[in-house]
Amino acid sequence: MEDKWRINKIGDDFNFIPKKERDEKLEYERLLNKISNREKKIESDLVKIGKLKKELRKMKGDRIKGLNKMVKYHKKFLPTFSIFLGGEDDGSPQWGVWVSIGGKRRYVYLGTVNEVSYHLDLLENNVPHYNKNNRYEDDIDGYYGSLNPKNYEGDEHKEIITSKIESYVGDVVKKKMLSILKKDGNLDRFYDTKKYKLKGTDILFDLYKKTPHYTPPQKEREKKKGGTLRPLNVGKKKQW
């Protein structure tokens, strides 16, 4: 295809054109050549950039693998925990945490505000014997159950519960990560959320079971107004 920017010659050459116009024509031709050369260089550079980006992605992947291999040999293993409170807009406030290290992260669901507060109270011996079907019927509110955390910066109740979650749950998750790292040589299993399940209230309840004040689940309460007896909870199984 003929270059649309080229000026077709009239006659055999441009000698009949005045010198000024002829010089302008030569300058214009040089400009077209520069543009062509620059376009070719850009195309070449784009190919190089594409290769560099591909190499960079591979290097970053190798960096993560290298970190996973090296971090187990260091005394300090420091994943970051970003704890947040969400779900207030739809009337179901709940706690969650993002666990991050080496450029990768995983979401861990902690539980609703009521669930997390109740399990913290259990752990610190602020409420009576545990039974999941009695817990919201108890007349006694624990310390954390009496708090009303709100999702805005500087909220005192939110900061109190966040610090407790980080202390209890963060420490357990960190130990689980180290255990996987030492056994597998990497954290791939930890990031597989379908196969490796984690829930904050389960972690808190397991900690509660290790405390001196742990008591097996109490018998479920009898229904009010002459209702039938509820099933008896023994651990996580129900017996009639």
C-alpha positions in Angstrom: 0.0 0.0 0.0 1.3 3.4 -1.0 2.3 5.5 2.0 -0.4 8.2 2.3 2.1 10.6 3.8 4.5 10.5 0.7 4.2 13.2 -1.9 4.2 11.8 -5.4 6.7 13.3 -7.8 5.5 15.3 -10.8 7.7 14.5 -13.8 11.1 12.8 -13.6 12.3 14.7 -10.5 11.9 17.8 -8.4 14.6 19.8 -10.1 12.0 22.1 -11.6 10.8 23.0 -8.1 12.3 26.2 -6.5 15.2 25.5 -4.1 13.2 26.6 -1.0 10.4 24.1 -1.7 12.9 21.4 -2.7 14.7 21.8 0.7 11.3 21.7 2.5 10.6 18.5 0.6 13.9 16.9 1.6 13.3 18.0 5.2 9.8 16.4 5.1 11.3 13.2 3.7 13.8 13.1 6.6 10.9 13.5 9.1 9.0 10.6 7.5 12.1 8.4 7.8 12.6 9.4 11.5 8.9 8.6 12.2 9.3 5.2 10.5 12.5 4.4 12.4 10.9 5.5 15.8 7.9 3.3 15.1 10.1 0.3 14.4 12.1 1.0 17.6 8.9 1.2 19.7 7.7 -2.1 18.3 11.0 -3.6 19.1 11.0 -2.2 22.6 7.4 -3.4 23.2 8.6 -6.9 22.4 11.5 -6.5 24.8 9.2 -5.1 27.5 6.8 -8.0 27.1 9.8 -10.4 27.6 11.0 -8.4 30.6 7.5 -8.5 32.2 7.3 -12.2 31.7 10.8 -12.6 33.4 9.7 -10.3 36.2 6.6 -12.4 36.9 8.7 -15.5 37.1 11.2 -13.7 39.4 8.4 -12.6 41.7 7.1 -16.2 41.8 10.6 -17.4 42.6 10.9 -14.7 45.3 7.8 -16.1 47.1 9.1 -19.7 46.8 12.5 -18.5 48.1 10.9 -16.7 51.0 8.9 -19.8 52.0 12.1 -21.8 52.0 14.2 -19.2 53.9 11.7 -17.9 56.4 11.6 -21.2 58.3 15.3 -20.8 59.1 14.8 -17.4 60.8 13.7 -16.9 64.4 11.2 -14.2 63.5 8.2 -15.3 61.4 6.1 -12.2 60.9 2.9 -12.6 58.9 0.6 -9.5 59.1 -2.9 -9.6 60.4 -5.4 -7.1 59.1 -8.5 -7.5 61.3 -11.7 -5.8 60.2 -15.3 -5.4 61.2 -17.9 -5.6 58.3 -21.5 -6.4 57.5 -23.0 -3.6 59.6 -24.9 -2.2 56.6 -26.9 -5.4 56.1 -27.5 -5.9 59.9 -25.1 -8.8 60.4 -21.8 -7.3 61.8 -19.0 -9.9 61.7 -15.3 -10.1 62.2 -12.7 -11.2 59.6 -9.0 -11.1 59.1 -6.6 -11.0 56.2 -3.4 -13.0 56.9 -0.5 -11.9 54.6 3.1 -12.8 54.1 5.5 -12.9 51.1 3.0 -11.1 48.8 0.2 -13.6 49.3 -2.8 -13.4 51.6 -5.7 -15.5 52.9 -9.0 -14.5 54.4 -10.1 -16.1 57.6 -13.7 -15.7 58.8 -13.8 -15.1 62.6 -17.5 -15.0 63.4 -20.3 -12.6 64.1 -19.8 -9.9 66.7 -21.9 -11.8 69.2 -20.1 -15.1 68.6 -16.6 -13.6 68.9 -17.5 -11.6 72.0 -19.1 -14.7 73.6 -16.0 -16.9 72.9 -13.7 -14.2 74.2 -15.7 -14.1 77.4 -15.6 -17.9 77.7 -11.9 -17.8 77.2 -11.4 -15.2 80.0 -13.9 -16.8 82.3 -16.4 -13.9 82.2 -19.5 -16.0 81.5 -21.1 -19.3 82.9 -20.5 -22.8 81.5 -20.6 -23.1 77.8 -23.5 -24.4 75.9 -24.0 -22.9 72.4 -27.8 -23.2 72.6 -28.0 -21.4 75.9 -25.5 -18.7 75.4 -27.8 -16.0 74.1 -30.4 -16.8 76.8 -28.1 -16.2 79.8 -29.0 -13.3 82.0 -25.3 -12.5 82.6 -23.5 -10.6 79.9 -19.7 -11.0 79.8 -17.4 -8.1 79.5 -16.9 -8.4 75.7 -20.6 -9.2 75.2 -21.4 -5.9 76.8 -19.3 -4.0 74.2 -20.8 -2.5 71.1 -18.0 -2.2 68.5 -18.6 0.1 65.6 -16.7 0.1 62.3 -15.0 3.5 62.4 -11.5 4.6 63.2 -10.9 5.3 66.9 -13.9 3.3 68.2 -12.7 2.1 71.7 -14.8 -1.1 71.8 -13.6 -2.1 68.3 -10.0 -1.5 69.3 -10.3 -3.6 72.5 -11.8 -6.6 70.7 -9.3 -6.2 67.8 -6.4 -6.4 70.1 -7.8 -9.5 71.8 -8.4 -11.2 68.4 -4.9 -10.4 67.3 -3.4 -11.8 70.5 -5.4 -15.0 70.7 -6.2 -15.9 67.1 -3.1 -14.3 65.5 -0.8 -16.4 67.7 -2.6 -19.7 66.8 -2.7 -18.9 63.1 1.0 -18.0 63.1 1.8 -21.4 64.8 -0.3 -23.3 62.3 1.5 -21.5 59.4 4.9 -22.4 60.9 3.9 -26.0 61.3 2.8 -26.2 57.7 6.0 -24.4 56.6 8.3 -26.8 58.5 6.4 -29.9 57.2 5.8 -28.9 53.6 8.6 -26.4 52.9 6.0 -23.9 51.7 2.6 -22.4 52.6 0.6 -23.6 49.7 -1.6 -25.8 51.9 -2.4 -22.8 54.2 -3.6 -20.8 51.2 -5.9 -23.6 50.0 -9.1 -22.4 51.6 -11.1 -25.3 50.3 -9.0 -27.9 51.9 -7.5 -26.1 54.9 -10.4 -24.7 57.0 -10.0 -22.0 59.6 -12.6 -20.2 61.7 -11.9 -17.7 64.5 -14.5 -19.0 67.0 -13.2 -22.6 66.6 -9.8 -21.3 67.5 -11.1 -19.4 70.5 -13.1 -22.4 71.7 -10.1 -24.7 71.4 -8.1 -22.2 73.5 -11.0 -22.2 76.1 -10.9 -26.0 76.4 -7.2 -25.7 77.5 -8.0 -23.3 80.3 -8.3 -24.3 84.0 -11.8 -23.0 84.1 -13.1 -25.1 81.2 -16.2 -27.0 81.9 -18.0 -29.5 79.5 -21.2 -28.1 77.9 -24.0 -27.8 80.4 -27.4 -29.4 79.8 -29.6 -27.4 77.5 -32.4 -25.5 79.2 -35.9 -26.6 79.3 -38.2 -24.7 76.9 -40.3 -22.1 78.7 -44.1 -22.3 78.9 -44.3 -26.1 79.2 -42.3 -26.8 76.1 -40.5 -30.2 75.5 -37.0 -30.7 76.6 -34.2 -29.9 74.1 -31.6 -32.5 73.2 -28.6 -32.8 75.4 -25.3 -31.5 73.9 -22.2 -33.6 74.6 -19.3 -32.0 72.9 -20.5 -31.4 69.4 -22.9 -34.4 69.3 -26.5 -34.3 70.4 -28.1 -37.0 72.4 -31.8 -37.5 73.1 
